[in-house]
Amino acid sequence: MTHFDLPGSSPHSSKIDRSKTDQSAIASSAIIPVPLMLPPETLLDRAIVCVQAAQTDYILVVKQQRPLGVVTNQLLLETIADTSAIAKTTLAAITPPQPVMLKATELEDTQAIAKKMQQSQTYHLPVIDDTGQLLGIVTHRSLLRAMNLTIGQPQEPVAPRAIQPEADPELKAAYVQLEKDHIALSTAYQKTTQAEQALRQVNTSLESRVEARTADLRQAEYRWRMLLDNVNLIVVGLDREGRIAYANPYFLSLTGYEDSEIIGTDWFERFIPAEDRADCKRYFEQLFCQTETVTLADDLRHTNVIYDRNGQEVLINWNNTLLSDGQGRTIGTASIGEDITERAEIEKMKAEFISVVSHELRTPLTAIHGGIKLLTKGLVSSSSEQGKALLNVVANSSERLVQLVNSILELEWMASDKSLLKKRSLNTQEITQKIAQSFETVSVLKDITLTVNDPGIEIVADGDRLVQALNNLIHNAVRFSPEKSKIWLSVELEEPPTPEKQKQKKQKLENQEPETQKSETQKPETLNQAVRFKVRDQGRGIPPEKCKIIFESFTQVDASDTRREGGTGIGLSICRRIVEQHGGTLAVESTLGEGSCFSFTLPVASA
């Protein structure tokens, strides 16, 4: 604690004694304006910036011009070292309770003011009037400056006056002793002055180091915050109770929330599905039960589903880290997550594709292998009726393999934008007649009838590709329709949309993402006259949630369909690509138990 050497505290103070009036005037002149006043709700990161701008070493926390306390730079630095999130901590949380105040009536005695500073161990005394309103502040420096003194400066001892030679011997002896005391005091004064200078140098060095360290901390915090705010990964911080302490902009964008909506809320109640909540809470609690020495990397990784604002499920793969305070106590978790929803869907599609293709390959290969084996070993004669039947099975199986490989290669070829359409002017009846002719061979086993309604419309298109797309739709209808049912193929002319619908379509194109907008702007038929092809059946129908994904590659309504009905799940994907290459759109409407209607539009005069 700093010692205040003020007038009146030394036995030799008579030369600088002042009257009460002088003391009061000095004390009053020690009141200075407060360089920085902030309300208690100010956040610490904002307070630090204000301190640097004001170039002061303390903050007076006030509310409605009433002082609540003083926060020094040292207290701020200690708080920064012990607090992980200064952007969420306010001055109210660190302001010392019951601050020492100086009333205006106490300004009559500088010694009393100095003593009050020593007793309260503070360098700052806010001055208030009788109503508690702030008048100013008295600091250690302002008090000593008012008295023309420096901080901690001792008074140089005054040399004793020489005495006359005829003085009493005892007086001479006392004088000699007084001179010795004076020399000792002078030596002590010099040492004290040197020590004070050294202390000031150390203090200046410490202040420089503190300022440099503070700047480093701010720079480090700025770099980390910039990294967390701009990384394309999810970053979420939770406290020990599972409340959200931090969420980076990427997570907010992914889930559709604002920062103010979720900070401080319960993570599990807000984002975790009810059926997964218990398991996720159990995992979260187990993280805190592990010590640093036994925590395994695998234990810090976790995958679970969360809900976004619209209730859509998002699958996240997490990598978790435990957070500790300055005393090594665990205070929460910081988790970095990656959205793997699309990857999981791709993996699922890949697994289904492998399952479908392996089945589609195995079935004809088994028939080919078995038939050829019987024929080559002479167990069945190729000229016999049984042998001819085996050869027919081998031929059909081979054809099935060729179609499978061709479908896969064609899908890849179309996806790579290498395919070119051979458009020409034709009548739609040329296409529907070919469909009707090929239908007789695929429907005979189920006794399904096809009704064609085509008035004959002139279009510009690749006829072979349209036949391929319609054949795929017809074959699907046959596969999933009951025996003795009906299938309808119709062609009709659609009138151009009204100006209002054209305007809505244009606005929709302008609001879409660049990639989507590009594909849509290649479809001028949506604003002109178009022809619509429809294939309607009386099958089992398609669930609404499957209608959204049925045109994706290797997608089936039910994976078991492949084993019962055959197919790879790429026929509809090929149809969609053919229609889109013509500038059209493929859609489906379906009712479970009643049937489905696949349709696509083409521009009447697209060249």
C-alpha positions in Angstrom: 0.0 0.0 0.0 1.4 3.4 -1.0 2.4 5.7 1.9 1.1 9.3 1.7 3.6 11.7 3.2 1.5 14.8 3.5 1.9 18.0 5.6 1.1 17.5 9.2 2.4 13.9 9.3 6.0 14.9 10.2 7.4 16.5 13.4 8.9 19.2 11.1 5.6 20.2 9.5 5.2 23.5 11.2 6.7 25.4 8.2 3.9 24.1 5.8 0.9 24.2 8.2 -2.1 25.8 6.7 -5.3 27.1 8.1 -8.6 25.2 7.7 -9.5 27.6 4.9 -6.3 26.9 3.0 -6.8 23.1 3.6 -10.4 23.4 2.3 -9.3 25.3 -0.8 -6.5 22.8 -1.5 -8.9 19.9 -1.1 -11.5 21.5 -3.4 -8.9 22.2 -6.1 -8.1 18.4 -6.0 -11.5 17.6 -7.5 -11.1 16.9 -11.2 -13.7 15.9 -13.9 -14.0 12.2 -14.5 -12.3 11.3 -17.8 -14.5 8.2 -18.5 -17.9 7.4 -17.1 -19.8 4.3 -18.4 -23.1 2.7 -17.4 -23.0 -0.7 -15.6 -24.5 -2.6 -18.6 -21.5 -1.7 -20.8 -19.7 -4.9 -22.2 -16.1 -5.3 -21.3 -14.8 -5.4 -24.9 -16.5 -2.0 -25.4 -15.1 -0.7 -22.1 -11.5 -1.6 -23.1 -11.9 0.4 -26.3 -13.2 3.4 -24.4 -10.3 3.2 -21.8 -7.8 3.3 -24.7 -9.5 6.2 -26.4 -9.7 8.2 -23.1 -6.1 7.4 -22.2 -7.1 6.8 -18.5 -6.4 4.1 -16.0 -9.8 3.8 -14.5 -13.5 3.9 -15.3 -16.2 5.4 -13.1 -19.3 3.3 -13.3 -22.4 5.5 -13.0 -26.1 5.2 -13.3 -28.2 8.4 -13.6 -25.2 10.5 -12.5 -24.9 8.4 -9.3 -21.5 6.7 -8.9 -21.7 2.9 -8.4 -18.0 2.2 -8.2 -14.5 2.4 -9.9 -13.1 -0.2 -12.2 -9.3 0.1 -12.7 -7.2 -1.1 -15.7 -5.7 -3.7 -13.4 -9.1 -5.2 -12.6 -10.0 -5.2 -16.3 -6.8 -7.1 -17.2 -7.4 -9.6 -14.4 -10.9 -10.1 -15.7 -9.8 -10.6 -19.3 -7.3 -13.3 -18.1 -10.0 -15.2 -16.2 -13.0 -14.7 -18.5 -13.4 -16.6 -21.8 -16.1 -14.4 -23.2 -15.5 -10.7 -22.5 -18.0 -9.8 -25.2 -20.8 -11.2 -23.0 -19.6 -9.8 -19.6 -20.7 -6.3 -18.4 -19.1 -3.8 -16.0 -21.7 -4.5 -13.5 -20.4 -8.0 -13.1 -16.9 -6.8 -12.0 -17.6 -3.5 -10.3 -16.4 -3.8 -6.6 -19.4 -3.7 -4.2 -20.0 -0.8 -1.7 -17.7 1.8 -3.3 -16.0 4.4 -1.0 -17.4 7.9 -1.7 -16.3 11.3 -0.6 -18.9 13.8 0.4 -18.6 17.5 -0.4 -18.6 18.3 3.4 -15.4 16.2 3.8 -13.3 18.4 1.6 -12.1 20.6 4.5 -9.1 18.4 5.5 -6.6 17.1 3.0 -5.1 14.8 5.7 -8.5 13.2 6.3 -8.8 12.6 2.5 -5.4 11.0 2.3 -6.2 8.8 5.4 -9.4 7.7 3.8 -7.6 6.7 0.7 -5.1 4.7 2.8 -7.8 3.0 4.8 -9.9 2.0 1.7 -6.7 1.1 -0.3 -8.0 3.1 -3.3 -6.6 5.9 -5.4 -10.0 7.1 -6.6 -12.7 8.8 -4.5 -15.9 9.9 -6.3 -17.2 13.2 -4.8 -20.9 13.5 -4.3 -23.3 16.1 -2.9 -25.9 15.6 -0.2 -28.4 14.1 -2.8 -25.8 11.6 -4.0 -25.2 13.4 -7.4 -21.7 13.2 -8.8 -19.6 16.3 -8.5 -16.2 15.0 -9.7 -13.5 12.7 -8.4 -10.4 13.1 -6.2 -7.5 10.9 -7.2 -4.1 10.3 -5.5 -2.4 12.4 -8.1 -4.9 15.2 -8.2 -4.7 15.5 -4.4 -0.9 15.7 -4.3 -0.8 18.0 -7.3 -3.1 20.4 -5.5 -0.6 20.4 -2.6 2.4 20.9 -5.0 3.7 17.5 -4.0 4.6 14.4 -6.0 3.4 10.8 -5.3 5.2 9.4 -2.4 7.9 12.2 -2.3 9.6 12.4 1.1 10.6 15.8 2.5 14.3 16.5 2.5 15.5 17.1 6.1 16.5 20.6 7.1 20.0 21.1 8.3 20.3 22.4 12.0 21.6 26.0 12.4 25.1 26.4 13.8 25.4 27.5 17.5 27.7 30.0 19.1 31.1 28.7 20.4 30.3 30.1 23.9 27.3 27.9 24.1 26.8 25.4 26.9 28.8 22.1 26.5 25.6 20.1 26.7 24.1 22.2 24.0 27.3 21.5 21.9 26.9 17.8 22.4 23.3 18.0 21.4 24.3 19.9 18.4 26.9 17.4 17.4 24.3 14.6 17.8 21.8 16.6 15.8 24.3 17.0 12.9 24.9 13.2 13.0 21.1 12.7 12.8 20.9 15.1 9.9 23.6 13.3 8.0 21.8 10.0 8.6 18.5 11.5 7.5 20.1 13.0 4.4 21.6 9.6 3.5 18.2 7.9 4.1 16.6 10.6 2.0 18.9 10.0 -0.9 18.4 6.3 -0.8 14.7 6.8 -0.6 14.8 9.1 -3.6 16.9 6.6 -5.5 14.5 3.8 -4.6 11.6 5.9 -5.7 13.2 6.5 -9.1 13.9 2.8 -9.5 10.3 2.0 -8.5 9.0 4.5 -11.0 11.1 2.9 -13.7 9.8 -0.5 -12.8 6.3 0.8 -12.7 6.7 2.4 -16.2 8.2 -0.9 -17.5 5.2 -2.8 -16.0 2.7 -0.4 -17.5 4.4 -0.9 -20.9 4.3 -4.6 -20.6 0.6 -4.5 -19.5 -0.3 -2.3 -22.4 1.6 -4.6 -24.8 0.0 -7.7 -23.3 -3.4 -6.1 -23.5 -2.8 -5.2 -27.2 -1.7 -8.8 -27.8 -4.8 -10.2 -26.1 -7.0 -7.9 -28.2 -5.3 -8.9 -31.4 -5.5 -12.6 -30.5 -9.2 -12.2 -29.7 -9.8 -10.3 -33.0 -8.0 -13.0 -35.0 -10.0 -15.8 -33.4 -13.3 -14.0 -33.7 -12.6 -13.3 -37.4 -11.7 -16.9 -37.9 -14.8 -18.2 -36.1 -17.1 -15.7 -37.8 -15.9 -16.5 -41.4 -15.1 -20.2 -41.4 -17.5 -22.4 -43.4 -18.1 -24.7 -40.5 -20.5 -24.7 -37.6 -19.1 -23.4 -34.3 -21.2 -23.6 -31.1 -20.2 -22.9 -27.5 -22.2 -24.3 -24.6 -21.9 -23.7 -20.8 -22.0 -26.5 -18.3 -25.8 -26.3 -18.1 -26.2 -26.8 -21.9 -27.1 -23.2 -22.6 -25.8 -21.6 -25.8 -23.0 -19.1 -25.1 -21.8 -18.6 -28.7 -23.0 -19.5 -32.2 -21.1 -18.3 -35.3 -22.7 -16.7 -38.4 -22.4 -19.9 -40.4 -24.6 -21.9 -37.9 -27.1 -19.0 -37.8 -27.3 -19.0 -41.6 -27.7 -22.8 -41.7 -30.5 -22.9 -39.1 -32.2 -19.6 -40.0 -32.0 -18.0 -36.5 -30.7 -14.6 -35.3 -28.0 -14.5 -32.6 -30.3 -12.8 -30.1 -32.9 -15.5 -30.5 -30.8 -18.4 -29.3 -28.0 -17.1 -27.0 -28.8 -18.2 -23.4 -31.4 -20.7 -24.5 -31.2 -24.5 -23.9 -29.4 -26.2 -26.7 -31.2 -29.6 -26.3 -34.7 -28.1 -26.1 -34.1 -25.8 -29.0 -32.3 -28.0 -31.6 -32.3 -31.7 -30.6 -35.3 -33.9 -31.7 -37.3 -35.2 -28.7 -36.4 -38.8 -29.4 -32.6 -38.1 -29.4 -32.6 -35.6 -26.5 -31.9 -38.0 -23.7 -28.9 -39.6 -25.5 -27.4 -36.3 -26.4 -27.7 -35.0 -22.8 -26.1 -38.2 -21.6 -23.2 -37.8 -24.0 -22.8 -34.1 -23.0 -22.7 -35.0 -19.3 -20.2 -37.7 -19.9 -17.8 -35.2 -21.5 -17.4 -33.4 -18.2 -16.8 -36.7 -16.3 -13.7 -37.4 -18.2 -10.3 -35.9 -17.2 -7.8 -34.7 -19.7 -5.6 -37.7 -19.3 -8.3 -40.3 -20.1 -10.3 -38.4 -22.8 -10.0 -40.1 -26.1 -10.2 -38.4 -29.4 -13.1 -40.7 -30.5 -15.1 -39.6 -27.3 -15.0 -36.0 -28.5 -16.6 -36.8 -31.9 -20.3 -37.2 -32.1 -22.9 -37.2 -34.9 -26.5 -36.3 -34.4 -29.5 -34.6 -36.0 -30.6 -31.0 -35.2 -33.7 -29.1 -36.3 -33.4 -25.8 -38.2 -36.0 -23.0 -37.8 -38.4 -24.6 -40.3 -38.2 -28.0 -38.6 -36.0 -29.6 -41.3 -33.5 -32.2 -40.1 -29.8 -31.4 -40.5 -27.2 -34.1 -39.8 -24.1 -32.7 -38.1 -20.8 -34.4 -37.4 -19.3 -32.7 -34.3 -15.7 -32.4 -32.9 -16.0 -31.2 -29.3 -13.5 -29.5 -27.0 -13.8 -28.8 -23.2 -13.3 -25.2 -22.1 -11.6 -24.2 -18.8 -11.2 -21.0 -16.9 -8.0 -19.5 -15.4 -8.2 -21.9 -12.5 -8.4 -25.0 -14.7 -12.1 -25.6 -13.9 -14.2 -26.9 -16.9 -16.8 -24.3 -17.8 -18.3 -25.6 -21.0 -17.7 -26.9 -24.5 -16.7 -25.6 -27.9 -17.9 -27.7 -30.8 -17.0 -27.5 -34.4 -19.5 -29.2 -36.7 -19.9 -30.1 -40.4 -23.2 -30.5 -42.2 -23.1 -34.0 -43.6 -26.8 -34.2 -44.6 -26.1 -34.2 -48.3 -23.1 -36.6 -47.9 -25.3 -39.0 -45.9 -27.9 -38.9 -48.6 -25.3 -39.6 -51.2 -23.9 -42.5 -49.2 -27.5 -43.9 -48.9 -28.0 -43.6 -52.6 -24.7 -45.2 -53.3 -25.6 -48.1 -51.1 -28.9 -48.5 -52.8 -27.3 -48.2 -56.2 -24.8 -50.9 -55.4 -27.6 -53.1 -54.1 -29.8 -52.4 -57.2 -27.0 -52.9 -59.7 -25.6 -56.0 -58.0 -29.1 -57.5 -58.2 -29.7 -56.4 -61.7 -26.3 -57.8 -62.7 -26.5 -61.0 -60.7 -30.0 -62.1 -62.0 -29.2 -62.1 -65.8 -25.6 -63.3 -65.2 -26.9 -66.3 -63.2 -29.4 -67.1 -66.0 -26.7 -66.8 -68.7 -24.1 -68.8 -66.7 -26.6 -71.6 -65.9 -28.0 -71.8 -69.4 -24.6 -71.9 -71.1 -23.3 -74.4 -68.6 -26.2 -76.8 -69.4 -25.7 -76.4 -73.1 -21.9 -76.7 -73.2 -21.8 -79.8 -71.0 -24.4 -81.5 -73.2 -26.9 -81.9 -70.5 -29.5 -80.2 -72.7 -29.4 -80.3 -76.5 -29.5 -77.0 -78.2 -31.8 -78.4 -80.8 -34.4 -79.6 -78.3 -37.3 -77.6 -77.2 -35.7 -77.2 -73.7 -32.4 -76.1 -75.3 -34.2 -73.5 -77.5 -35.9 -72.2 -74.3 -32.6 -72.0 -72.5 -31.1 -70.1 -75.5 -34.0 -67.7 -75.4 -33.4 -67.1 -71.6 -29.7 -66.5 -72.3 -30.6 -64.0 -75.1 -33.1 -62.1 -73.0 -30.7 -62.0 -70.0 -27.9 -60.7 -72.3 -30.3 -58.0 -73.6 -31.1 -57.0 -70.1 -27.4 -56.7 -69.2 -26.8 -54.6 -72.3 -29.7 -52.3 -71.5 -28.5 -51.9 -67.9 -24.9 -51.0 -69.0 -26.3 -48.7 -71.7 -28.6 -46.9 -69.3 -25.7 -46.2 -66.9 -23.4 -45.1 -69.6 -26.1 -42.9 -71.2 -26.9 -41.3 -67.8 -23.2 -40.4 -67.3 -22.9 -39.2 -70.9 -25.9 -36.9 -70.5 -24.7 -35.6 -67.1 -21.4 -34.6 -68.7 -23.2 -32.4 -71.2 -21.6 -34.3 -74.1 -25.0 -35.3 -75.6 -26.4 -33.2 -78.5 -30.0 -33.3 -79.7 -30.8 -33.8 -83.3 -33.9 -31.6 -83.6 -36.2 -31.5 -86.6 -39.7 -30.6 -87.4 -42.1 -33.4 -86.7 -45.7 -34.2 -85.8 -46.4 -35.6 -82.3 -48.3 -38.5 -83.8 -45.0 -39.9 -85.2 -43.9 -40.3 -81.6 -47.1 -41.6 -80.1 -47.5 -44.2 -82.9 -44.1 -45.7 -82.1 -45.0 -45.8 -78.5 -48.3 -47.6 -79.2 -46.4 -50.2 -81.4 -43.8 -51.0 -78.8 -46.4 -51.1 -76.0 -47.9 -54.3 -77.4 -44.8 -56.3 -76.5 -44.5 -55.0 -72.9 -48.1 -55.2 -71.8 -49.1 -58.7 -73.0 -48.2 -60.4 -69.7 -50.5 -58.1 -67.6 -53.2 -57.6 -70.2 -53.0 -53.8 -69.8 -54.5 -51.5 -72.4 -53.1 -48.2 -73.7 -55.3 -45.4 -74.8 -53.7 -42.7 -76.9 -55.2 -39.2 -77.4 -53.0 -37.2 -79.8 -54.5 -34.5 -82.1 -51.2 -34.2 -83.9 -49.2 -31.0 -83.1 -46.2 -29.8 -85.0 -43.1 -29.4 -82.9 -39.3 -29.1 -83.3 -37.6 -31.8 -81.3 -35.3 -34.9 -81.3 -37.9 -37.6 -82.0 -35.7 -40.5 -80.9 -35.0 -38.9 -77.5 -38.7 -38.2 -76.9 -39.6 -41.8 -77.8 -37.0 -42.9 -75.3 -38.4 -40.7 -72.6 -42.0 -41.7 -73.2 -41.1 -45.4 -73.4 -39.4 -45.1 -70.0 -42.6 -43.5 -68.5 -44.8 -46.2 -70.2 -42.6 -49.1 -68.9 -42.7 -47.7 -65.4 -46.5 -47.5 -65.6 -46.7 -51.1 -66.8 -44.4 -52.3 -64.0 -46.4 -50.8 -61.2 -49.9 -51.2 -62.6 -52.2 -54.1 -61.7 -53.4 -56.6 -64.3 -56.2 -55.7 -66.7 -55.7 -52.0 -65.8 -55.5 -49.0 -68.2 -52.8 -46.5 -69.2 -53.5 -43.2 -70.9 -51.1 -41.3 -73.2 -52.3 -37.8 -74.2 -50.9 -34.8 -76.0 -52.4 -31.4 -75.7 -51.7 -27.8 -76.6 -51.3 -25.4 -73.7 -52.2 -21.7 -74.2 -49.5 -19.2 -73.2 -49.7 -17.8 -69.7 -51.4 -14.5 -68.8 -49.2 -11.4 -68.4 -49.6 -11.7 -64.7 -48.3 -15.2 -64.6 -45.4 -14.2 -67.0 -44.5 -11.4 -64.5 -44.5 -13.9 -61.6 -42.4 -16.3 -63.5 -39.9 -13.6 -64.3 -39.7 -12.5 -60.7 -39.1 -16.1 -59.7 -36.2 -16.4 -62.1 -34.6 -13.2 -60.8 -34.8 -14.3 -57.2 -33.2 -17.8 -57.8 -29.6 -18.7 -57.2 -27.2 -18.2 -60.1 -27.0 -22.0 -61.0 -30.8 -22.5 -60.8 -31.4 -19.3 -62.6 -29.2 -20.4 -65.5 -31.1 -23.7 -66.0 -34.5 -21.8 -65.8 -33.5 -19.1 -68.3 -32.9 -21.9 -70.8 -36.6 -22.7 -70.8 -38.3 -20.0 -72.9 -41.4 -22.2 -73.3 -42.6 -21.3 -69.9 -43.4 -17.8 -71.3 -44.7 -19.1 -74.7 -47.2 -21.7 -76.1 -46.2 -25.2 -75.2 -47.3 -28.8 -75.8 -47.8 -31.2 -72.9 -47.3 -35.0 -72.9 -49.1 -37.0 -70.1 -48.8 -40.6 -69.1 -51.4 -41.6 -66.5 -51.8 -45.1 -64.9 -54.0 -46.9 -62.3 -51.0 -48.1 -60.2 -50.4 -47.9 -56.5 -49.4 -44.3 -56.4 -46.3 -42.5 -55.0 -46.0 -41.1 -51.4 -45.8 -37.2 -51.4 -42.4 -37.2 -49.8 -41.1 -39.5 -52.6 -42.5 -37.3 -55.3 -39.8 -34.7 -54.5 -36.9 -37.1 -55.1 -38.2 -39.6 -57.6 -36.3 -38.0 -60.5 -32.9 -38.4 -58.8 -30.5 -41.0 -60.1 -30.8 -44.5 -58.5 -33.8 -43.5 -56.5 -36.7 -46.0 -56.0 -40.0 -45.5 -54.2 -39.2 -48.7 -52.4 -35.9 -50.5 -52.6 -37.7 -53.8 -52.6 -39.2 -52.8 -55.9 -36.0 -53.6 -57.6 -36.1 -57.2 -56.5 -39.8 -57.7 -57.4 -40.1 -55.6 -60.5 -36.6 -55.0 -61.7 -35.1 -51.7 -62.7 -32.2 -49.5 -61.6 -33.9 -46.3 -60.6 -32.3 -44.3 -63.4 -35.0 -44.3 -66.0 -36.8 -41.3 -64.6 -33.5 -39.5 -64.3 -32.8 -40.0 -68.0 -36.4 -38.8 -68.8 -35.8 -35.6 -66.9 -32.5 -34.9 -68.6 -34.0 -35.4 -72.0 -36.9 -33.1 -71.3 -34.7 -30.4 -69.8 -32.4 -30.6 -72.9 -35.5 -29.7 -74.9 -36.2 -26.8 -72.6 -39.1 -28.5 -70.8 -40.0 -29.5 -67.3 -41.0 -33.0 -66.0 -43.4 -33.3 -63.1 -45.6 -35.9 -61.4 -48.9 -35.9 -59.6 -49.9 -39.0 -57.6 -52.6 -40.3 -55.2 -51.8 -43.4 -53.2 -54.0 -46.3 -54.2 -55.3 -44.5 -57.3 -52.4 -44.0 -59.6 -49.9 -41.4 -60.9 -49.7 -38.9 -63.8 -46.3 -38.0 -65.3 -46.2 -35.1 -67.6 -43.7 -32.8 -69.3 -44.0 -29.7 -71.5 -42.1 -28.8 -74.7 -42.0 -25.5 -76.6 -44.0 -25.6 -79.8 -41.5 -23.9 -81.9 -38.2 -24.5 -80.1 -35.4 -25.0 -82.6 
